[in-house]
Amino acid sequence: MLFHSQTFVVGFLPLVLLLFYAVAHHRRARQAVLVAASIVFYAWWDVRYVPLLVGLALATWGLARGYLGLIARSPAARWPVALLILGMALNLGALGLFKYADFIGSTFAVLAGARYSPLDLVLPLGISFFVFQKLSYLIDLRRGDRHAYGLLDFSLFVSFFPQLIAGPLVRHNEIIDQFAADPRGPRMWENLSRGGVLFVIGMAKKLAIADTIARNSDRLFDAAIHATPNAAEAWAAAGSYALQIYFDFSGYTDMAVGLALMVGLTLPLNFNAPYRAVSIRDFWRRWHITLSRFLRDYVYIPLGGNRAGEAHRIGNVIATMLIGGLWHGAAWKFVFWGGLHGIGLAVNGAWDRLKLPRMPAPVGWAITLLFVVAAWVPFRAADFPTAFRIFTGMAGVNGIGDVALRDGWLLPVAVALAIIGPTSTEIALGRLRPSRWIAIPAGAALAFLIFLSGGRLHDAFIYFQF
């Protein structure tokens, strides 16, 4: 079930909101509604993987409670940490089996010159997200942040349907405390209206912008599988995909944040105009912010961060981004993409530490955007030869040429929205004030988008595959 599908907007969401607010006065009842809705939402994709989602949640919660109980009785004991390690192993084992088994097996087979028979397991949707959420909780427990949660609280934390499939990566201490607040408070109607507007904005980003631009990027990248494009086609492919993935993923995040706000919960910011960044470091402070924080706190800092000299810092940041690339997908092209950004961040950090002259903001912005757009090429391309053909075309080896684009007028509009216009959260959560004059056009826009959704094949969000 996709957020932008008619089934979700017209059927699932109104029913969930109706049931939720019917029992909103009772904490456990309203949480039970959201947990049940989340399981139904996940089962809509493939009911076979519901036991995996529920089983990992129950196992993680049980092991965490066991650890906390043992530590409370014997604070000096060290062996209870084995329970946390077991919890991490279960979660990482599931992630490794479903997502990386074939990747690892085929890689070793190539190195050994052997044949490999793939398992061809279907990747459970959102597994990278809900596994990382549980890992962060277990690691926090090990570090001394010993929050003990009830089963219902923990179940809602790991299964909450707005962020279950593709984030944001929410930490336990960012959301579970919110469960106690009565959503029927003074801000109920404001939360419903602001959340609804943010949801409509996200739906427009996905349906009207990302999916429309995808017609061009998909066609151009598919053509590059067989032939080297000219410069116009290659740059159009790279630029259109950069816009597609931004509006696709930020649109999903807007819808997720809006849905959560409609039930009185605040999810963390995940995008902040990343294509306005003036450095690679600035880009990662703006793009997929919750993943950036996770990689910093649970990978980069444990590796040593910047505490052991410049050479180690460079190695740590590149290793962190290689892991970040692998998290996006079980393929070497994602590792390569992560490595490119790791090198970019290392150069960025070295530049600052050497106290070299700071670039003028427009120059830094242009270099950063060029780097980010170019790095998206191997991320999107079907394989390395296709990426090489795109890069060759971008270099003008096959001539300047021209390119025919469908709905070409939308590209400059999308560029302006990404680089100049206010962010969707600034609009929905800050600048606009709930009123009937906002409700009328927002309702009309939602109706248009519902009809638009019904007239198109539903394209899943790009980050669903990760």
C-alpha positions as CSV (number, residue, x, y, z in Angstrom):
1,M,0.0,0.0,0.0
2,L,1.6,3.3,-1.2
3,F,0.9,6.6,0.6
4,H,-0.1,8.1,-2.7
5,S,-2.5,5.3,-3.7
6,Q,-6.2,5.8,-3.7
7,T,-6.5,2.8,-1.4
8,F,-4.4,4.5,1.2
9,V,-5.8,8.1,0.9
10,V,-9.4,7.2,0.5
11,G,-9.7,4.0,2.5
12,F,-6.9,3.2,4.9
13,L,-6.0,6.6,6.3
14,P,-9.6,7.9,7.1
15,L,-10.4,4.6,8.8
16,V,-7.3,4.7,10.9
17,L,-7.8,8.3,12.0
18,L,-11.5,7.6,12.8
19,L,-10.6,4.6,15.0
20,F,-7.6,6.4,16.6
21,Y,-9.5,9.5,17.7
22,A,-12.5,7.4,18.8
23,V,-10.3,5.9,21.5
24,A,-7.8,8.7,21.8
25,H,-8.7,9.4,25.4
26,H,-7.2,6.0,26.4
27,R,-3.4,5.7,25.8
28,R,-3.2,1.9,25.4
29,A,-6.2,1.8,23.1
30,R,-4.9,4.5,20.8
31,Q,-1.5,2.9,20.6
32,A,-3.1,-0.5,19.9
33,V,-5.0,1.0,17.0
34,L,-1.7,2.3,15.5
35,V,0.2,-0.9,16.0
36,A,-2.7,-2.9,14.4
37,A,-2.9,-0.4,11.6
38,S,0.9,-0.7,11.1
39,I,0.8,-4.5,10.9
40,V,-2.1,-4.3,8.3
41,F,-0.1,-1.7,6.4
42,Y,2.9,-3.9,6.3
43,A,1.0,-7.1,5.5
44,W,-0.6,-5.3,2.5
45,W,2.7,-5.7,0.7
46,D,3.5,-9.3,1.7
47,V,1.9,-11.0,4.7
48,R,4.7,-13.6,4.8
49,Y,7.1,-11.1,6.3
50,V,4.8,-10.0,9.1
51,P,6.3,-12.7,11.4
52,L,9.8,-11.3,10.7
53,L,8.7,-7.8,11.6
54,V,6.9,-8.9,14.8
55,G,9.4,-11.6,15.7
56,L,12.4,-9.3,15.6
57,A,10.5,-6.7,17.6
58,L,9.5,-9.2,20.3
59,A,13.0,-10.7,20.5
60,T,14.7,-7.4,20.7
61,W,12.3,-6.1,23.4
62,G,12.6,-9.3,25.4
63,L,16.4,-9.4,25.3
64,A,16.6,-5.7,26.2
65,R,14.3,-6.2,29.2
66,G,16.3,-9.2,30.3
67,Y,19.5,-7.2,30.1
68,L,18.0,-4.3,32.1
69,G,16.7,-6.7,34.7
70,L,20.0,-8.4,35.2
71,I,21.9,-5.1,35.4
72,A,19.5,-3.8,38.0
73,R,20.3,-6.8,40.2
74,S,24.0,-6.9,39.6
75,P,25.3,-3.5,38.3
76,A,28.9,-4.7,38.2
77,A,28.2,-7.8,36.1
78,R,29.5,-7.8,32.6
79,W,28.0,-11.0,31.1
80,P,24.5,-9.6,30.6
81,V,25.8,-7.7,27.7
82,A,25.7,-11.0,25.8
83,L,21.9,-10.5,25.6
84,L,22.4,-7.2,23.7
85,I,25.0,-8.8,21.4
86,L,22.5,-11.6,20.7
87,G,19.8,-9.0,19.9
88,M,22.2,-7.2,17.5
89,A,23.2,-10.5,15.9
90,L,19.5,-11.5,15.3
91,N,18.8,-8.2,13.6
92,L,22.0,-8.0,11.6
93,G,21.6,-11.7,10.7
94,A,18.1,-11.1,9.3
95,L,19.4,-8.1,7.4
96,G,22.4,-10.0,6.1
97,L,20.4,-13.0,5.0
98,F,17.7,-11.2,3.1
99,K,19.7,-8.3,1.7
100,Y,23.3,-9.3,1.5
101,A,23.6,-13.1,1.2
102,D,23.5,-13.2,-2.6
103,F,25.8,-10.2,-2.8
104,I,28.4,-11.7,-0.6
105,G,28.1,-15.2,-2.1
106,S,28.4,-14.0,-5.7
107,T,31.3,-11.8,-4.8
108,F,33.3,-14.6,-3.2
109,A,32.3,-16.9,-6.1
110,V,33.7,-14.5,-8.6
111,L,37.0,-14.1,-6.6
112,A,37.3,-17.9,-6.4
113,G,36.3,-18.5,-10.0
114,A,33.4,-20.7,-8.9
115,R,29.7,-20.8,-9.8
116,Y,27.1,-19.4,-7.4
117,S,23.5,-20.3,-7.2
118,P,21.6,-17.3,-5.8
119,L,19.1,-17.7,-3.0
120,D,16.8,-15.1,-4.7
121,L,15.1,-14.2,-1.4
122,V,12.5,-11.4,-1.6
123,L,13.8,-8.3,0.3
124,P,11.4,-7.5,3.1
125,L,10.3,-3.9,2.7
126,G,11.9,-1.5,5.0
127,I,14.2,-4.0,6.7
128,S,17.2,-1.6,6.5
129,F,15.1,1.0,8.4
130,F,13.5,-1.1,11.1
131,V,16.7,-3.1,11.8
132,F,18.7,0.1,12.2
133,Q,16.1,1.5,14.6
134,K,16.4,-1.6,16.9
135,L,20.2,-1.6,16.6
136,S,20.3,2.0,17.8
137,Y,18.3,1.1,20.9
138,L,20.4,-1.9,21.8
139,I,23.6,0.2,21.3
140,D,22.2,3.0,23.5
141,L,21.5,0.5,26.2
142,R,25.1,-0.7,26.0
143,R,26.3,2.9,26.3
144,G,24.3,3.4,29.5
145,D,21.1,5.0,28.2
146,R,19.0,2.5,30.0
147,H,15.4,3.3,29.0
148,A,13.0,0.5,29.8
149,Y,9.9,0.4,27.7
150,G,6.7,-1.5,27.8
151,L,5.9,-3.9,25.0
152,L,3.2,-1.7,23.5
153,D,5.5,1.3,23.5
154,F,8.3,-0.6,21.9
155,S,6.1,-2.3,19.3
156,L,4.7,1.1,18.2
157,F,8.2,2.5,18.0
158,V,9.5,-0.1,15.6
159,S,6.3,-0.6,13.6
160,F,4.7,2.9,13.3
161,F,3.5,2.8,9.7
162,P,4.4,6.4,8.5
163,Q,8.1,5.7,9.0
164,L,8.1,1.9,8.8
165,I,9.0,1.4,5.1
166,A,11.4,4.2,4.3
167,G,12.1,6.3,7.4
168,P,13.0,8.7,8.8
169,L,15.3,6.7,11.0
170,V,13.6,7.6,14.4
171,R,15.4,6.8,17.6
172,H,13.6,5.5,20.7
173,N,14.3,8.7,22.8
174,E,12.8,10.9,20.0
175,I,9.4,9.4,19.9
176,I,8.4,7.0,22.7
177,D,8.1,9.8,25.2
178,Q,5.5,11.4,22.9
179,F,3.2,8.4,23.2
180,A,1.9,9.6,26.6
181,A,0.6,13.0,25.3
182,D,-3.1,13.1,24.7
183,P,-3.5,14.0,21.0
184,R,-6.9,15.7,21.7
185,G,-5.1,18.7,23.3
186,P,-5.4,22.3,22.2
187,R,-3.3,21.7,19.1
188,M,-5.3,18.7,17.7
189,W,-7.0,20.6,14.9
190,E,-3.8,22.5,14.1
191,N,-1.8,19.2,14.0
192,L,-4.5,17.6,11.7
193,S,-4.5,20.6,9.3
194,R,-0.7,21.1,9.2
195,G,-0.1,17.4,8.9
196,G,-2.7,17.2,6.1
197,V,-1.1,20.1,4.2
198,L,2.4,18.6,4.5
199,F,1.0,15.2,3.3
200,V,-0.5,16.9,0.2
201,I,2.8,18.7,-0.5
202,G,4.6,15.4,-0.3
203,M,2.1,13.7,-2.5
204,A,2.5,16.4,-5.1
205,K,6.2,16.0,-5.0
206,K,5.9,12.3,-5.6
207,L,3.1,12.2,-8.2
208,A,3.3,15.5,-10.0
209,I,7.1,16.0,-10.0
210,A,9.2,12.9,-9.3
211,D,7.1,10.4,-11.2
212,T,6.8,12.8,-14.2
213,I,10.5,13.5,-14.3
214,A,11.1,9.7,-14.0
215,R,9.7,9.2,-17.5
216,N,12.8,11.1,-18.8
217,S,15.5,9.7,-16.5
218,D,14.3,6.1,-16.9
219,R,14.3,6.4,-20.7
220,L,17.7,8.0,-20.9
221,F,19.4,5.6,-18.4
222,D,17.8,2.6,-20.2
223,A,19.1,3.9,-23.5
224,A,22.6,4.2,-22.1
225,I,22.6,0.4,-21.4
226,H,23.1,-0.1,-25.2
227,A,24.7,3.1,-26.5
228,T,26.7,6.1,-25.4
229,P,24.5,9.2,-25.2
230,N,25.4,12.6,-26.5
231,A,26.2,15.3,-24.0
232,A,22.7,16.8,-23.9
233,E,21.2,13.3,-23.2
234,A,23.8,12.4,-20.6
235,W,23.5,15.6,-18.7
236,A,19.7,15.4,-18.9
237,A,19.8,11.9,-17.6
238,A,22.0,12.8,-14.6
239,G,20.1,16.1,-13.8
240,S,16.7,14.6,-14.2
241,Y,17.5,11.7,-11.9
242,A,19.0,14.1,-9.3
243,L,15.7,15.9,-9.2
244,Q,13.6,12.6,-9.3
245,I,15.3,11.1,-6.3
246,Y,15.1,14.3,-4.3
247,F,11.4,14.9,-4.9
248,D,10.6,11.2,-4.5
249,F,12.4,10.7,-1.2
250,S,11.7,14.1,0.3
251,G,8.1,13.7,-0.8
252,Y,7.8,10.4,1.1
253,T,9.4,12.0,4.1
254,D,6.9,14.9,4.0
255,M,4.0,12.4,3.8
256,A,5.5,10.4,6.7
257,V,6.0,13.5,8.9
258,G,2.5,14.8,8.0
259,L,0.8,11.5,8.8
260,A,2.6,11.3,12.2
261,L,1.6,14.9,13.0
262,M,-2.0,14.0,12.2
263,V,-2.0,11.6,15.2
264,G,-0.1,14.1,17.4
265,L,3.5,12.8,16.9
266,T,6.5,14.7,15.7
267,L,9.1,12.9,13.6
268,P,12.6,14.3,13.1
269,L,13.5,16.5,10.1
270,N,15.1,14.5,7.3
271,F,15.6,17.0,4.6
272,N,16.7,20.6,4.6
273,A,17.1,21.8,1.0
274,P,20.2,19.6,0.3
275,Y,20.8,21.0,-3.2
276,R,21.5,24.4,-1.7
277,A,24.5,22.9,0.2
278,V,27.8,24.8,-0.2
279,S,30.0,21.8,0.6
280,I,29.8,18.0,0.7
281,R,29.7,18.1,4.5
282,D,26.9,20.6,4.3
283,F,25.1,18.3,1.9
284,W,25.1,15.4,4.4
285,R,23.8,17.8,7.1
286,R,20.8,18.4,4.8
287,W,20.2,15.1,2.9
288,H,18.7,12.1,4.7
289,I,19.6,13.7,8.0
290,T,18.5,10.8,10.2
291,L,20.8,8.4,8.3
292,S,23.7,10.9,8.5
293,R,23.2,11.0,12.3
294,F,23.1,7.2,12.6
295,L,26.3,6.8,10.6
296,R,28.0,9.5,12.6
297,D,26.9,8.2,16.0
298,Y,27.0,4.4,15.5
299,V,29.8,4.0,12.9
300,Y,32.1,7.0,12.5
301,I,32.5,7.8,16.2
302,P,33.0,4.2,17.3
303,L,35.6,3.8,14.6
304,G,37.6,6.6,16.3
305,G,36.1,9.6,14.6
306,N,38.7,12.4,14.4
307,R,40.5,11.5,17.6
308,A,43.5,9.7,16.2
309,G,45.0,12.0,13.6
310,E,44.3,13.1,10.1
311,A,45.1,9.8,8.4
312,H,42.8,7.8,10.7
313,R,40.1,10.4,10.3
314,I,40.2,10.1,6.5
315,G,40.1,6.3,6.8
316,N,37.2,6.5,9.2
317,V,35.1,8.8,7.1
318,I,35.6,6.8,3.9
319,A,34.9,3.5,5.8
320,T,31.7,5.1,7.2
321,M,30.5,6.2,3.8
322,L,31.3,2.8,2.2
323,I,29.1,1.2,4.8
324,G,26.5,3.9,4.1
325,G,26.6,3.1,0.4
326,L,26.3,-0.7,1.1
327,W,23.3,0.1,3.4
328,H,21.5,1.6,0.3
329,G,21.8,-1.6,-1.7
330,A,23.6,-4.9,-2.1
331,A,25.6,-4.0,-5.1
332,W,29.1,-2.6,-5.8
333,K,27.6,0.5,-7.5
334,F,26.2,1.6,-4.1
335,V,29.5,1.0,-2.4
336,F,31.2,3.0,-5.1
337,W,28.7,5.8,-4.6
338,G,29.4,5.8,-0.9
339,G,33.1,5.8,-1.5
340,L,32.8,8.8,-3.8
341,H,31.0,10.7,-1.0
342,G,33.5,9.4,1.6
343,I,36.4,10.9,-0.5
344,G,34.5,14.1,-0.9
345,L,33.9,14.4,2.8
346,A,37.6,13.6,3.5
347,V,38.7,16.3,1.1
348,N,36.2,18.7,2.6
349,G,37.5,18.0,6.2
350,A,41.2,18.2,5.1
351,W,40.5,21.6,3.5
352,D,39.1,22.9,6.7
353,R,41.8,21.5,8.9
354,L,44.6,22.9,6.7
355,K,42.8,26.3,7.0
356,L,42.9,26.8,3.2
357,P,41.0,29.9,1.9
358,R,37.3,29.4,2.1
359,M,35.6,29.3,-1.2
360,P,33.0,31.9,-2.1
361,A,29.5,30.4,-1.4
362,P,28.4,30.4,-5.0
363,V,31.6,28.5,-6.1
364,G,31.2,26.0,-3.2
365,W,27.6,25.5,-4.1
366,A,28.3,24.9,-7.9
367,I,31.1,22.4,-7.2
368,T,29.1,20.6,-4.6
369,L,26.0,20.3,-6.8
370,L,28.1,19.2,-9.7
371,F,29.7,16.5,-7.6
372,V,26.4,15.3,-6.1
373,V,24.7,15.1,-9.5
374,A,27.7,13.2,-11.0
375,A,27.7,10.8,-8.1
376,W,24.1,9.9,-8.7
377,V,25.0,8.4,-12.1
378,P,26.5,5.1,-10.8
379,F,23.8,5.1,-8.0
380,R,21.1,5.0,-10.7
381,A,22.8,3.2,-13.6
382,A,22.0,-0.5,-14.2
383,D,25.7,-1.3,-13.9
384,F,29.2,0.2,-14.2
385,P,29.4,0.0,-18.0
386,T,26.2,2.0,-18.2
387,A,27.5,4.6,-15.7
388,F,30.7,4.8,-17.8
389,R,28.7,5.5,-20.9
390,I,26.8,8.3,-19.2
391,F,30.1,9.9,-17.9
392,T,31.6,9.5,-21.4
393,G,28.5,11.3,-22.8
394,M,28.7,14.0,-20.2
395,A,32.3,14.6,-21.2
396,G,31.1,15.3,-24.8
397,V,32.9,12.3,-26.4
398,N,29.8,11.6,-28.4
399,G,29.2,15.2,-29.4
400,I,26.9,17.8,-27.9
401,G,23.7,16.8,-29.7
402,D,20.3,17.5,-28.4
403,V,17.6,15.7,-26.3
404,A,13.9,15.3,-26.5
405,L,12.2,15.5,-23.1
406,R,8.6,14.8,-22.1
407,D,7.1,17.6,-20.0
408,G,10.5,19.5,-20.3
409,W,8.9,22.6,-18.8
410,L,8.8,20.8,-15.4
411,L,12.6,20.5,-15.1
412,P,13.3,24.3,-14.5
413,V,10.3,24.4,-12.2
414,A,11.7,21.5,-10.2
415,V,15.2,23.1,-10.1
416,A,13.7,26.4,-8.8
417,L,11.7,24.6,-6.1
418,A,14.8,22.6,-5.0
419,I,17.2,25.5,-5.0
420,I,15.3,28.7,-4.5
421,G,11.8,28.1,-3.0
422,P,11.1,27.5,0.7
423,T,11.1,23.9,2.0
424,S,7.9,22.1,2.5
425,T,8.3,22.0,6.2
426,E,8.8,25.7,6.3
427,I,5.6,26.1,4.4
428,A,3.4,23.6,6.2
429,L,4.8,23.8,9.7
430,G,5.8,27.5,9.8
431,R,4.5,30.0,7.3
432,L,1.0,28.8,6.8
433,R,-1.7,29.3,9.4
434,P,-4.7,27.0,9.4
435,S,-7.7,28.6,7.8
436,R,-10.5,27.8,5.5
437,W,-8.7,29.8,2.7
438,I,-5.9,27.2,3.0
439,A,-8.2,24.3,3.4
440,I,-10.1,24.9,0.2
441,P,-7.1,24.9,-2.2
442,A,-5.4,22.1,-0.2
443,G,-8.6,20.0,-0.5
444,A,-8.8,20.7,-4.2
445,A,-5.1,19.8,-4.7
446,L,-5.7,16.5,-2.8
447,A,-8.7,15.7,-5.0
448,F,-6.6,16.4,-8.1
449,L,-3.8,14.2,-6.8
450,I,-6.2,11.3,-6.0
451,F,-7.5,11.4,-9.6
452,L,-3.9,11.6,-10.9
453,S,-3.0,8.6,-8.8
454,G,-5.9,6.6,-10.2
455,G,-4.8,7.4,-13.8
456,R,-1.2,6.2,-13.4
457,L,0.6,3.0,-12.6
458,H,1.9,3.3,-9.1
459,D,5.6,3.8,-8.9
460,A,7.0,2.7,-5.6
461,F,9.2,5.1,-3.7
462,I,12.9,4.8,-4.7
463,Y,14.0,4.1,-1.1
464,F,11.7,1.1,-0.8
465,Q,14.3,-1.0,-2.4
466,F,16.8,-0.2,0.3
